[in-house]
Amino acid sequence: MAFVKISQLPAVENVLPLTGGDLMPIVHGATTYNVQLTTLQNYFNANQNLSAAGKDGYVQYSLHGALCADPGFLYIPATSSIQIGYDNLVTGYNSGILGGAYNTVSNNNTFALGSFIQSNLNDYTLVNNLSSMFLINAGNENSSIQWNQGWLYSNAQSARLSMPYLDARYVSTSGAFLTGNYTTTGSFSALSAVYSHVIQTDLLGVNTAGLPFLPPQIQATVVGNLSVTGSIYGSLTGSLPPIANTVYVSVSGNDLNSGLTMFSPFRTIKRAAAFVAANQSGPFVNYGDPGAPALSGNIQYTIWCYAGNYTEQNPIYLPPFTSLMSDNLKRANIYPLNPTYDILWQNTGNYTWGFTFRNYYSPAAANAFPILSAGQGVPWSARTAAMTAIAYQYGTTVGEPQLYDIASPNVKPVIFTSPYIQGCSSITGNPLSGLYGGCGVRVDGSLVGGFLRSFVMDSFTQTNQGGIGIHITNNGYAQLVSTFTICCSAGVQADNGGQCSINTSNCSFGTYGLLAVGYSSSPVLTAVTTSNAQYNALNVNISGAFCNFDPQTYIPYNTWSVPVSAPYAGMVYTISNDPNPGTLYALASSYVIDPSNGVFTLFNTNTFANVIPAGGTVSFYIRSQITTSSHTFEYVGSGTTLQLAVPALGGVGIIANEAVALSGASVFFTSTNNFGDFRVGAGFTILQSTGTIVGLTFDRSIISLVTPLTIALE
């Protein structure tokens, strides 16, 4: 748009020309003139009419202070002004600056459009669709700027926005950085490097391509959508509150963090477990409904671990009813700092999913029941003392040992809900180097109380070269589904009264597949015979077989090790005055006669070889036992070193090692091996290669059928 001096305007008939200085005529008839502005106020007097424009040819200055040029505008000397250009200073109220650079506004109720604007206002300035490539400063902390439609921030000249208290609906920025406090009820989009604080003093960084090492400098409160092309670091609060009862762990975390959000995770599982122990609440036992979930008022936690290699100060004590979970077992690995000590000490109601346990060695277990620091019936040694010290009181090198301290339990954990291990792997052991693998799960019933004393496992793969896969001992119990053992000294071993049931599982390579040995090391119930045990008989009468535990708590009386209410099928027993001392009799069933006096008739699976007089003490034991169906054995007996055990490298299986029962124990199984042979226990086998049936059980059945025919023919 062109500008002309007022002196260049043609004279108009009957109109007083304006002269002297650069003035602003607006409209003259059908012609519009635009001229530069300098000072207009010297040419206005309260009682004088000036002719410059307007449909009636006049610029009017009335007594009401209105300069009108159709539609006119308001001009008040000393308090109102409009400036156009650059390097302007507005000192009056109700004033403004249009365009230019290096402009300063210092009073309320003013506005400025342009770049490098300095303002010390306490009121809002309303601007529509402002685009800036230079610094815009909004002044002190009492100031506010409201962008009604949108504010576009371009990085064409590395511009920046500095507004300590910016209130915006839409901000789109591709510039260098943003400083100040940002509040929006709309959307915030960042395409380059933007740094900010989030409220509540925690840090929110929106860091994309530009300035990754600059510290966050401002606060950002977003009510709406936050869109970021790049990465977010720090801690988000407000719109992303902590998830209740969840603790986070990451290899990028810090044990001094809160651990309560994914943006402030702990570094170690041990720290997370100690946090849970200090903050959970019970009681965790519902005596009115044993085995049911804990009461609804309890606070129980999930520890969520992101992918990474976790090197941990072990053992790690997991408090009751704690879930430990990860992204997936292929990406979350736990390495123990103490490779011959247990890794995780599990408790009632625990759940563990998605980990691979690595580089731990015999006699360690990846998962086991905890050992009390006081011992309480546990054989004490330097090793057990060292493990309990680490589990309950040991601090790491961060200099904050109290972060890891856990109050040691003063009574054995009572298992009302079995700890559950699912979707995990164990990879350990190198027998050629003298490093024998640890045990994936050790179920030691002597370390816990209750009637379960058990673990549950599903989809747990054990490549424990030279070590035991699953070990159930001391009257413990386990249920296994889809459990795979590879190159183990025993895939599943039950001893000292340990028992387990297995379904659809596999034992490959190793020394033994399923191995059961003996029975419980001490009696779990006693009675006295009240009748003679007759030669070749299967039954005997007893009395005094009383329930040995508190029915409210399931805690055994006196020195009994496990709660037992009566003799039951599957137990074994001895009679103290048996002419063949130590002979075991397997109990098929018991018939109660007088429960108040513990009177029963016992029925055995094996007969008495001698007459045993009445009055002998009957000691009942829990038989070590493994029961499995649809089990697969592959090259069991070929050895515990994988590269030597596979058949392509010379490994040869031993069928007799697939399922072994010793010293009164039992293994009941149906299976298929690498030859395709189908077995029902040790006495019945269908040979796949020949299509024939062999075995002692089969031979006996044939004899029982053929013998009557032979006699008849004779």
C-alpha positions as CSV (number, residue, x, y, z in Angstrom):
1,M,0.0,0.0,0.0
2,A,1.5,3.4,-1.0
3,F,1.9,6.3,1.4
4,V,2.0,10.0,0.5
5,K,2.7,13.2,2.4
6,I,-0.3,15.4,3.4
7,S,1.3,18.2,1.4
8,Q,1.0,16.0,-1.7
9,L,-2.7,15.9,-1.5
10,P,-4.7,18.1,-4.0
11,A,-6.7,20.9,-2.6
12,V,-10.3,20.3,-2.2
13,E,-12.9,23.0,-2.7
14,N,-14.5,24.2,0.6
15,V,-12.2,22.0,2.6
16,L,-9.4,23.3,4.8
17,P,-6.2,21.6,3.7
18,L,-3.9,20.0,6.3
19,T,-0.3,21.2,6.3
20,G,2.8,20.9,8.4
21,G,4.1,17.4,9.3
22,D,3.0,14.0,8.3
23,L,-0.7,13.6,9.0
24,M,-3.3,11.0,8.3
25,P,-6.3,11.7,6.0
26,I,-8.3,8.6,5.6
27,V,-11.1,9.1,2.9
28,H,-11.9,11.9,0.6
29,G,-15.1,11.3,-1.3
30,A,-14.7,8.3,-3.5
31,T,-10.9,8.4,-3.2
32,T,-8.9,6.9,-0.3
33,Y,-5.4,8.2,0.7
34,N,-3.0,6.5,3.0
35,V,-0.2,8.6,4.6
36,Q,2.5,8.0,7.2
37,L,1.7,8.6,10.8
38,T,3.8,10.6,13.2
39,T,2.0,12.9,15.6
40,L,-1.6,13.7,15.2
41,Q,-2.4,15.1,18.5
42,N,-1.0,18.6,17.8
43,Y,-3.6,19.2,15.1
44,F,-6.6,18.5,17.3
45,N,-8.3,21.2,19.4
46,A,-11.4,20.6,21.3
47,N,-13.4,23.4,19.6
48,Q,-12.1,23.1,16.0
49,N,-13.5,21.1,13.2
50,L,-10.9,19.7,10.8
51,S,-11.7,18.5,7.3
52,A,-9.8,15.3,6.2
53,A,-12.3,12.6,5.2
54,G,-15.7,11.1,6.1
55,K,-18.8,11.0,4.0
56,D,-19.6,14.5,5.1
57,G,-16.0,15.6,4.4
58,Y,-15.1,16.2,8.0
59,V,-12.9,14.7,10.7
60,Q,-14.8,15.5,13.8
61,Y,-13.3,16.0,17.3
62,S,-16.3,16.4,19.6
63,L,-16.5,17.5,23.2
64,H,-16.8,13.8,24.1
65,G,-13.3,13.2,22.8
66,A,-14.2,11.2,19.7
67,L,-12.3,11.6,16.5
68,C,-14.6,10.3,13.9
69,A,-13.8,9.4,10.3
70,D,-16.7,7.1,9.5
71,P,-16.8,4.8,11.3
72,G,-14.3,6.7,13.4
73,F,-11.9,5.9,16.2
74,L,-11.3,6.9,19.8
75,Y,-8.2,8.9,20.7
76,I,-7.5,10.2,24.2
77,P,-4.2,12.2,24.6
78,A,-1.7,10.9,27.1
79,T,-3.6,7.6,27.8
80,S,-4.3,6.2,24.4
81,S,-2.0,5.7,21.5
82,I,-1.3,3.4,18.5
83,Q,2.2,3.0,17.3
84,I,3.4,1.4,14.0
85,G,7.1,0.7,13.3
86,Y,9.9,-0.7,15.5
87,D,11.7,0.1,18.7
88,N,8.5,1.5,20.2
89,L,7.7,2.1,23.8
90,V,4.0,2.3,24.9
91,T,3.6,4.0,28.3
92,G,0.0,5.0,28.2
93,Y,-3.0,2.8,29.1
94,N,-5.4,1.4,26.5
95,S,-2.5,1.5,24.0
96,G,-1.1,-0.8,21.4
97,I,1.8,-1.5,19.0
98,L,1.2,-3.0,15.6
99,G,4.1,-4.8,13.9
100,G,7.8,-4.1,14.0
101,A,10.4,-5.4,16.4
102,Y,11.9,-4.5,19.7
103,N,8.7,-3.1,21.1
104,T,8.0,-2.7,24.8
105,V,4.6,-2.5,26.5
106,S,4.7,-1.5,30.2
107,N,1.0,-0.9,31.3
108,N,-2.2,-2.8,31.7
109,N,-4.9,-3.0,29.0
110,T,-2.4,-2.8,26.2
111,F,-1.4,-5.1,23.4
112,A,1.6,-5.6,21.0
113,L,2.0,-7.6,17.8
114,G,5.4,-8.3,16.4
115,S,8.7,-9.8,17.5
116,F,11.1,-9.3,20.4
117,I,8.2,-7.9,22.4
118,Q,8.8,-7.2,26.1
119,S,5.8,-7.0,28.4
120,N,5.3,-6.5,32.1
121,L,1.5,-6.8,32.0
122,N,-0.9,-8.2,34.6
123,D,-3.8,-8.6,32.1
124,Y,-4.6,-10.8,29.2
125,T,-3.7,-10.0,25.6
126,L,-6.0,-11.7,23.1
127,V,-4.3,-12.7,19.8
128,N,-5.6,-14.8,16.9
129,N,-3.3,-17.0,14.9
130,L,0.0,-15.3,15.7
131,S,3.1,-16.5,13.8
132,S,6.5,-15.6,15.1
133,M,10.1,-16.4,14.3
134,F,11.7,-14.5,17.1
135,L,11.5,-14.2,20.9
136,I,8.2,-13.3,22.5
137,N,8.4,-12.6,26.2
138,A,5.3,-12.5,28.4
139,G,6.8,-10.8,31.4
140,N,6.5,-11.6,35.1
141,E,4.8,-14.5,36.9
142,N,1.6,-12.5,37.3
143,S,1.2,-12.0,33.6
144,S,-1.0,-14.1,31.3
145,I,-1.2,-14.5,27.6
146,Q,-4.2,-16.2,26.0
147,W,-4.0,-17.4,22.4
148,N,-7.5,-17.7,21.3
149,Q,-7.1,-19.8,18.2
150,G,-3.6,-20.9,17.6
151,W,0.1,-20.0,17.9
152,L,2.5,-21.2,15.3
153,Y,6.2,-21.3,16.3
154,S,8.6,-21.8,13.4
155,N,12.2,-22.8,13.7
156,A,13.1,-21.0,10.5
157,Q,15.5,-18.8,12.4
158,S,15.9,-20.8,15.6
159,A,13.2,-18.8,17.3
160,R,12.0,-19.5,20.8
161,L,9.0,-18.7,23.0
162,S,9.6,-17.5,26.5
163,M,6.4,-17.1,28.4
164,P,6.4,-18.0,32.1
165,Y,2.6,-18.3,32.3
166,L,1.3,-19.1,28.9
167,D,-2.3,-20.1,28.7
168,A,-3.1,-21.5,25.2
169,R,-5.6,-23.6,23.4
170,Y,-3.4,-24.8,20.6
171,V,0.3,-24.6,20.4
172,S,2.3,-26.1,17.5
173,T,6.0,-25.7,17.7
174,S,9.0,-26.8,15.6
175,G,11.4,-24.3,17.2
176,A,14.4,-24.7,19.5
177,F,12.8,-24.7,23.0
178,L,10.0,-23.5,25.2
179,T,10.6,-21.8,28.5
180,G,8.0,-20.8,31.1
181,N,4.9,-22.5,32.4
182,Y,2.6,-23.9,29.8
183,T,-1.1,-24.5,30.4
184,T,-3.6,-25.7,27.8
185,T,-7.0,-27.1,27.5
186,G,-6.4,-28.1,23.9
187,S,-3.5,-29.8,22.1
188,F,0.2,-29.5,22.4
189,S,2.3,-30.6,19.4
190,A,6.1,-30.7,19.4
191,L,8.1,-31.4,16.2
192,S,11.6,-30.5,17.4
193,A,13.2,-30.0,20.8
194,V,11.0,-28.8,23.6
195,Y,11.9,-28.9,27.3
196,S,9.5,-28.5,30.1
197,H,8.7,-29.2,33.8
198,V,5.5,-30.9,34.8
199,I,3.6,-29.8,37.9
200,Q,4.4,-31.2,41.4
201,T,8.1,-30.5,40.8
202,D,8.7,-33.7,38.8
203,L,10.3,-33.5,35.4
204,L,8.7,-33.9,32.0
205,G,11.0,-33.7,29.0
206,V,9.8,-33.7,25.4
207,N,13.1,-34.3,23.7
208,T,13.3,-34.9,20.0
209,A,16.1,-34.1,17.7
210,G,17.5,-30.8,18.7
211,L,18.9,-30.3,22.1
212,P,19.1,-33.6,24.1
213,F,21.4,-32.3,26.8
214,L,19.6,-29.1,27.9
215,P,18.0,-29.4,31.3
216,P,14.2,-29.0,31.6
217,Q,13.3,-25.4,32.6
218,I,9.6,-25.0,32.7
219,Q,6.4,-26.5,33.9
220,A,3.8,-28.0,31.5
221,T,0.2,-28.8,32.4
222,V,-1.7,-30.4,29.6
223,V,-5.5,-30.9,29.7
224,G,-6.2,-32.5,26.3
225,N,-3.8,-34.2,23.9
226,L,0.0,-34.4,24.1
227,S,1.5,-35.2,20.7
228,V,5.3,-35.7,20.6
229,T,7.5,-36.7,17.7
230,G,10.6,-37.8,19.7
231,S,11.0,-39.1,23.2
232,I,9.5,-38.3,26.6
233,Y,11.8,-38.5,29.7
234,G,11.3,-37.8,33.3
235,S,8.2,-38.2,35.4
236,L,4.6,-37.6,34.3
237,T,2.1,-36.7,37.0
238,G,-1.4,-35.3,37.0
239,S,-2.9,-36.7,33.8
240,L,-0.9,-40.0,34.3
241,P,-1.3,-40.8,38.0
242,P,0.4,-43.8,39.6
243,I,-1.3,-47.2,39.0
244,A,-2.6,-48.4,42.3
245,N,-0.7,-51.3,43.9
246,T,1.9,-51.5,41.1
247,V,5.7,-51.0,41.4
248,Y,7.9,-50.6,38.4
249,V,11.5,-51.8,37.7
250,S,13.7,-51.0,34.8
251,V,17.4,-51.3,34.0
252,S,17.2,-47.6,33.3
253,G,15.7,-46.9,36.7
254,N,17.2,-45.9,40.1
255,D,16.6,-47.4,43.5
256,L,16.2,-43.9,44.9
257,N,13.2,-43.3,42.6
258,S,9.6,-43.6,43.8
259,G,9.0,-46.8,41.8
260,L,5.4,-45.9,41.5
261,T,5.2,-44.9,37.8
262,M,6.8,-46.2,34.6
263,F,8.7,-42.9,34.4
264,S,10.2,-43.3,37.9
265,P,11.1,-47.0,38.2
266,F,13.4,-48.8,40.6
267,R,16.6,-50.3,39.3
268,T,16.4,-53.7,41.1
269,I,13.8,-56.2,41.9
270,K,15.3,-56.4,45.4
271,R,14.4,-52.8,46.0
272,A,10.9,-53.3,44.7
273,A,10.4,-56.3,46.9
274,A,11.5,-54.4,50.0
275,F,9.1,-51.5,49.1
276,V,6.3,-54.0,48.8
277,A,7.2,-55.6,52.2
278,A,7.1,-52.2,53.8
279,N,3.9,-51.0,52.3
280,Q,1.6,-54.0,51.8
281,S,-1.0,-54.7,54.5
282,G,-2.7,-57.9,55.7
283,P,-3.7,-60.1,57.2
284,F,-3.1,-62.5,54.3
285,V,-4.7,-65.6,55.7
286,N,-8.5,-66.1,55.5
287,Y,-8.9,-68.9,58.0
288,G,-12.6,-69.1,57.3
289,D,-11.9,-70.0,53.7
290,P,-8.4,-71.6,53.4
291,G,-6.9,-71.3,49.9
292,A,-9.2,-68.4,48.9
293,P,-7.8,-65.0,48.0
294,A,-6.9,-62.8,50.8
295,L,-9.4,-60.4,52.3
296,S,-10.5,-57.5,50.1
297,G,-9.2,-54.8,52.4
298,N,-5.6,-55.9,52.0
299,I,-3.1,-54.0,49.9
300,Q,-1.1,-56.3,47.7
301,Y,1.3,-55.4,44.9
302,T,2.4,-56.3,41.4
303,I,6.1,-55.7,40.6
304,W,6.3,-55.0,36.9
305,C,9.8,-55.3,35.3
306,Y,10.6,-54.0,31.8
307,A,13.0,-55.9,29.5
308,G,16.6,-56.1,30.5
309,N,19.3,-58.0,32.3
310,Y,18.8,-57.7,36.1
311,T,21.9,-58.6,38.2
312,E,20.5,-59.0,41.7
313,Q,21.8,-59.2,45.2
314,N,20.2,-62.6,46.0
315,P,18.3,-64.1,47.7
316,I,15.3,-61.8,47.1
317,Y,12.5,-62.2,49.6
318,L,9.1,-61.8,47.9
319,P,6.4,-60.9,50.5
320,P,3.1,-62.8,50.5
321,F,0.6,-62.3,47.7
322,T,3.1,-60.4,45.5
323,S,3.1,-60.8,41.7
324,L,6.4,-60.5,39.9
325,M,6.0,-60.0,36.1
326,S,7.9,-58.9,33.1
327,D,7.6,-58.0,29.4
328,N,8.4,-61.6,28.5
329,L,10.9,-64.4,29.4
330,K,13.1,-63.8,26.3
331,R,13.8,-60.2,27.3
332,A,13.9,-60.3,31.1
333,N,16.8,-62.1,32.6
334,I,17.8,-62.5,36.2
335,Y,21.5,-63.0,37.1
336,P,22.4,-63.6,40.7
337,L,25.4,-61.9,42.3
338,N,25.7,-64.9,44.6
339,P,25.4,-67.8,42.1
340,T,25.3,-70.6,44.7
341,Y,22.5,-69.0,46.8
342,D,18.8,-69.1,45.9
343,I,17.4,-66.3,43.7
344,L,13.8,-65.8,44.7
345,W,12.2,-66.8,48.0
346,Q,8.6,-67.3,47.2
347,N,5.6,-67.0,49.6
348,T,1.9,-67.8,49.9
349,G,-0.2,-66.4,47.1
350,N,2.8,-65.3,45.0
351,Y,2.8,-65.3,41.2
352,T,5.9,-65.1,38.9
353,W,5.7,-64.8,35.2
354,G,8.0,-64.1,32.3
355,F,11.6,-64.4,33.5
356,T,14.7,-66.4,32.5
357,F,16.9,-67.4,35.4
358,R,20.6,-67.7,34.4
359,N,24.0,-68.6,35.8
360,Y,23.1,-70.0,39.2
361,Y,24.7,-73.2,40.3
362,S,24.1,-76.1,42.7
363,P,23.0,-76.1,45.5
364,A,21.1,-72.9,44.6
365,A,17.4,-72.8,43.4
366,A,15.9,-70.2,41.2
367,N,12.7,-70.4,43.3
368,A,12.3,-71.7,46.8
369,F,10.5,-71.2,50.1
370,P,12.2,-68.6,52.4
371,I,14.5,-69.6,55.3
372,L,13.8,-67.8,58.6
373,S,16.8,-65.9,60.0
374,A,16.1,-67.6,63.4
375,G,16.3,-71.1,61.9
376,Q,13.3,-72.7,63.6
377,G,13.8,-76.3,62.8
378,V,15.9,-75.6,59.7
379,P,19.4,-77.2,59.7
380,W,21.6,-74.2,60.3
381,S,24.9,-73.6,58.5
382,A,27.1,-70.8,57.4
383,R,25.3,-70.9,54.1
384,T,21.8,-70.6,55.4
385,A,23.0,-67.8,57.8
386,A,24.5,-65.9,54.9
387,M,21.4,-66.3,52.7
388,T,19.1,-65.0,55.4
389,A,21.4,-62.0,56.1
390,I,21.3,-61.0,52.5
391,A,17.6,-61.6,52.1
392,Y,16.5,-59.5,55.0
393,Q,19.2,-57.0,55.9
394,Y,21.8,-56.7,53.1
395,G,22.3,-53.3,51.5
396,T,23.8,-52.7,48.1
397,T,26.4,-50.2,47.0
398,V,24.1,-47.2,46.5
399,G,24.7,-46.2,50.1
400,E,21.1,-46.6,51.2
401,P,21.1,-50.1,52.9
402,Q,17.8,-49.3,54.7
403,L,16.1,-49.3,51.3
404,Y,16.6,-53.1,51.1
405,D,16.0,-54.2,54.7
406,I,13.0,-56.4,55.4
407,A,11.7,-57.4,58.8
408,S,12.5,-61.1,59.0
409,P,9.4,-63.3,59.5
410,N,9.3,-64.8,63.0
411,V,7.2,-67.8,62.1
412,K,7.3,-70.1,59.1
413,P,5.1,-68.9,56.1
414,V,1.8,-70.7,56.1
415,I,0.9,-71.7,52.5
416,F,-2.8,-71.3,51.9
417,T,-2.4,-70.4,48.2
418,S,0.4,-72.0,46.4
419,P,3.0,-69.8,44.8
420,Y,2.6,-70.0,41.0
421,I,5.5,-70.0,38.5
422,Q,4.4,-69.6,34.9
423,G,6.0,-68.8,31.6
424,C,9.6,-68.9,32.8
425,S,12.9,-70.6,31.8
426,S,16.0,-71.7,33.6
427,I,19.3,-71.8,31.7
428,T,22.3,-72.7,33.7
429,G,25.2,-75.2,34.3
430,N,28.4,-76.2,32.5
431,P,29.4,-79.6,33.8
432,L,32.5,-79.7,31.5
433,S,33.8,-76.7,33.6
434,G,32.7,-78.2,36.9
435,L,29.7,-75.9,37.2
436,Y,26.6,-78.0,37.8
437,G,23.3,-76.2,37.3
438,G,21.0,-75.2,40.0
439,C,17.4,-76.3,40.6
440,G,14.6,-74.4,38.9
441,V,12.2,-74.9,41.8
442,R,12.9,-76.4,45.2
443,V,9.8,-77.3,47.2
444,D,11.0,-77.9,50.7
445,G,8.0,-78.6,52.9
446,S,10.0,-78.2,56.1
447,L,10.4,-74.5,55.5
448,V,6.6,-73.7,55.6
449,G,3.5,-74.5,57.5
450,G,-0.1,-75.4,56.4
451,F,-1.6,-78.3,54.7
452,L,-0.4,-77.4,51.2
453,R,3.3,-76.8,51.5
454,S,3.2,-76.6,47.7
455,F,4.2,-74.9,44.4
456,V,2.3,-74.8,41.2
457,M,4.1,-74.6,37.8
458,D,3.1,-74.1,34.2
459,S,5.2,-73.7,31.1
460,F,8.5,-73.8,32.9
461,T,11.5,-74.9,30.9
462,Q,14.6,-76.2,32.7
463,T,17.9,-76.4,30.9
464,N,19.8,-77.1,34.1
465,Q,22.9,-79.0,32.9
466,G,23.9,-81.2,35.8
467,G,21.3,-79.9,38.2
468,I,17.8,-80.9,39.2
469,G,14.9,-79.5,37.3
470,I,12.2,-79.6,39.9
471,H,13.0,-80.9,43.4
472,I,10.2,-81.7,45.9
473,T,11.4,-82.7,49.3
474,N,10.6,-82.9,53.1
475,N,6.8,-83.5,52.6
476,G,6.5,-80.8,50.0
477,Y,4.0,-81.0,47.1
478,A,3.9,-79.6,43.6
479,Q,1.6,-79.6,40.6
480,L,3.4,-79.4,37.2
481,V,1.8,-78.7,33.8
482,S,3.8,-78.3,30.5
483,T,7.1,-78.5,32.4
484,F,10.2,-79.4,30.3
485,T,13.5,-80.5,31.7
486,I,16.7,-80.8,29.6
487,C,20.0,-82.3,30.6
488,C,19.1,-82.5,34.3
489,S,20.6,-84.9,36.8
490,A,16.9,-85.6,37.5
491,G,14.2,-83.9,35.6
492,V,11.7,-84.2,38.5
493,Q,12.9,-85.6,41.9
494,A,10.8,-86.3,44.9
495,D,12.4,-87.5,48.1
496,N,11.9,-87.4,51.9
497,G,8.1,-87.5,51.5
498,G,7.9,-85.1,48.5
499,Q,5.0,-85.7,46.1
500,C,3.9,-84.2,42.8
501,S,1.5,-84.7,40.0
502,I,2.5,-83.9,36.4
503,N,0.6,-83.5,33.2
504,T,1.7,-83.2,29.5
505,S,5.3,-82.6,30.3
506,N,8.7,-83.7,29.0
507,C,12.1,-84.9,30.2
508,S,14.9,-84.8,27.6
509,F,18.5,-86.1,27.9
510,G,20.0,-85.9,31.4
511,T,20.7,-88.8,33.8
512,Y,17.2,-89.5,35.1
513,G,13.8,-88.4,34.0
514,L,11.5,-89.0,37.0
515,L,13.2,-90.0,40.3
516,A,11.3,-90.8,43.6
517,V,13.3,-91.8,46.7
518,G,12.1,-93.0,50.1
519,Y,9.5,-91.4,52.4
520,S,9.3,-88.6,55.0
521,S,12.3,-88.5,57.4
522,S,10.1,-88.6,60.5
523,P,6.6,-89.9,61.3
524,V,3.7,-87.6,60.6
525,L,1.3,-89.6,62.7
526,T,1.4,-92.5,65.2
527,A,-1.0,-95.1,66.6
528,V,-0.9,-98.5,68.4
529,T,-2.0,-101.9,67.0
530,T,-5.0,-103.4,68.9
531,S,-5.0,-106.7,67.1
532,N,-2.5,-109.1,65.9
533,A,-1.4,-108.6,62.3
534,Q,-1.9,-112.1,60.9
535,Y,0.5,-113.8,58.5
536,N,-0.4,-113.1,54.8
537,A,-3.2,-110.8,55.9
538,L,-3.9,-107.3,54.5
539,N,-5.5,-105.6,57.5
540,V,-4.8,-104.7,61.1
541,N,-6.7,-102.6,63.7
542,I,-5.2,-99.6,65.5
543,S,-6.2,-96.9,68.0
544,G,-4.8,-93.5,69.0
545,A,-4.5,-92.1,65.5
546,F,-5.7,-88.6,66.4
547,C,-5.8,-85.4,64.4
548,N,-2.5,-83.7,65.1
549,F,-3.2,-80.0,64.3
550,D,-5.3,-77.0,65.3
551,P,-8.3,-77.1,63.0
552,Q,-8.5,-73.3,63.0
553,T,-4.9,-72.5,61.9
554,Y,-3.8,-75.9,60.5
555,I,-0.6,-75.6,62.7
556,P,0.5,-79.0,64.0
557,Y,0.5,-79.6,67.7
558,N,3.8,-80.3,69.6
559,T,6.5,-81.4,67.3
560,W,4.5,-82.8,64.4
561,S,5.8,-81.6,61.1
562,V,2.7,-81.5,59.0
563,P,-1.0,-81.5,59.7
564,V,-2.6,-84.9,59.4
565,S,-6.2,-85.8,60.6
566,A,-6.2,-89.5,59.9
567,P,-4.4,-92.3,58.1
568,Y,-5.0,-92.1,54.3
569,A,-4.3,-94.0,51.1
570,G,-0.8,-93.6,49.8
571,M,0.9,-93.4,53.2
572,V,3.4,-96.1,54.3
573,Y,3.9,-97.3,57.8
574,T,6.0,-99.5,60.0
575,I,5.2,-101.5,63.1
576,S,7.8,-101.3,65.9
577,N,7.5,-105.0,67.0
578,D,7.6,-106.4,63.4
579,P,9.9,-109.5,63.3
580,N,11.2,-107.9,60.1
581,P,12.1,-104.4,61.4
582,G,11.6,-101.5,59.1
583,T,9.3,-103.3,56.7
584,L,7.1,-100.8,54.9
585,Y,3.4,-101.4,54.4
586,A,1.6,-99.4,51.8
587,L,-1.8,-98.2,52.9
588,A,-4.6,-98.8,50.4
589,S,-7.4,-97.4,52.6
590,S,-8.5,-97.0,56.2
591,Y,-11.9,-97.5,57.8
592,V,-12.8,-95.3,60.8
593,I,-14.4,-97.1,63.7
594,D,-14.2,-94.7,66.6
595,P,-13.0,-91.2,65.6
596,S,-13.0,-89.9,69.2
597,N,-10.4,-92.6,70.2
598,G,-8.6,-92.7,66.8
599,V,-9.7,-96.3,66.1
600,F,-9.3,-97.5,62.5
601,T,-8.9,-100.6,60.5
602,L,-6.0,-100.4,58.0
603,F,-6.0,-102.2,54.6
604,N,-2.7,-102.7,52.9
605,T,-1.5,-103.2,49.3
606,N,1.0,-105.8,50.5
607,T,0.6,-108.6,53.0
608,F,2.2,-109.2,56.3
609,A,5.1,-111.7,56.0
610,N,4.9,-112.6,59.7
611,V,2.5,-112.5,62.6
612,I,2.9,-109.2,64.4
613,P,1.6,-109.1,68.0
614,A,-0.8,-106.4,69.1
615,G,0.6,-103.4,71.1
616,G,3.2,-102.3,68.5
617,T,3.7,-98.6,67.7
618,V,2.5,-97.8,64.2
619,S,4.5,-94.9,62.6
620,F,3.0,-93.4,59.5
621,Y,5.1,-91.7,56.8
622,I,4.3,-89.7,53.6
623,R,5.6,-91.7,50.7
624,S,7.7,-90.0,48.1
625,Q,5.6,-90.2,44.9
626,I,5.4,-88.9,41.4
627,T,2.2,-89.3,39.4
628,T,2.2,-88.3,35.7
629,S,0.2,-88.9,32.5
630,S,1.1,-88.2,28.9
631,H,4.7,-87.8,29.8
632,T,7.4,-87.7,27.0
633,F,10.9,-89.0,27.5
634,E,13.6,-88.3,24.9
635,Y,17.0,-89.8,25.2
636,V,16.9,-89.9,29.0
637,G,20.2,-91.3,30.3
638,S,22.3,-89.8,27.6
639,G,24.0,-87.3,29.9
640,T,23.9,-83.8,31.4
641,T,26.0,-82.0,28.8
642,L,23.9,-81.0,25.9
643,Q,26.5,-81.1,23.2
644,L,27.4,-84.7,24.2
645,A,23.8,-85.9,24.9
646,V,22.1,-85.2,21.6
647,P,21.9,-88.4,19.4
648,A,23.6,-86.7,16.4
649,L,26.7,-86.3,18.6
650,G,26.7,-89.8,20.1
651,G,24.1,-89.5,22.9
652,V,22.3,-92.8,23.7
653,G,19.3,-93.0,26.0
654,I,18.7,-95.5,28.7
655,I,15.0,-96.6,29.0
656,A,15.5,-97.8,32.6
657,N,16.3,-94.3,33.6
658,E,13.1,-92.7,32.4
659,A,11.1,-93.4,35.6
660,V,12.8,-94.7,38.8
661,A,11.4,-95.4,42.2
662,L,13.7,-96.3,45.1
663,S,13.4,-97.2,48.9
664,G,9.7,-97.5,49.1
665,A,8.8,-94.6,46.8
666,S,6.5,-94.7,43.8
667,V,6.3,-93.4,40.3
668,F,3.0,-93.9,38.5
669,F,3.1,-92.9,34.9
670,T,2.0,-93.2,31.3
671,S,4.6,-92.2,28.7
672,T,6.0,-92.2,25.2
673,N,9.7,-92.2,24.5
674,N,11.9,-91.4,21.6
675,F,11.4,-94.9,20.2
676,G,7.6,-94.4,20.2
677,D,7.1,-97.0,22.9
678,F,4.0,-96.4,25.0
679,R,4.4,-97.4,28.7
680,V,1.9,-97.8,31.5
681,G,4.1,-97.9,34.5
682,A,7.1,-100.3,34.6
683,G,5.1,-103.4,33.9
684,F,3.3,-102.7,30.6
685,T,4.9,-101.5,27.3
686,I,3.7,-101.4,23.8
687,L,6.7,-101.5,21.5
688,Q,6.1,-99.2,18.6
689,S,8.7,-100.8,16.4
690,T,7.3,-104.4,16.6
691,G,3.7,-103.8,17.6
692,T,4.1,-106.2,20.5
693,I,3.2,-105.9,24.2
694,V,5.7,-106.8,26.9
695,G,6.1,-106.4,30.6
696,L,5.6,-108.2,33.9
697,T,2.0,-107.0,34.3
698,F,1.2,-108.2,30.8
699,D,2.9,-111.6,31.4
700,R,0.9,-112.1,34.6
701,S,-2.4,-111.3,32.9
702,I,-1.6,-113.8,30.1
703,I,-0.7,-116.5,32.6
704,S,-3.9,-115.9,34.5
705,L,-5.8,-116.5,31.3
706,V,-3.8,-119.4,29.9
707,T,-3.3,-121.4,33.1
708,P,-7.0,-122.4,33.5
709,L,-7.0,-123.5,29.8
710,T,-3.9,-125.6,30.4
711,I,-5.4,-127.3,33.4
712,A,-8.7,-128.0,31.5
713,L,-6.8,-129.6,28.6
714,E,-4.9,-131.9,30.9
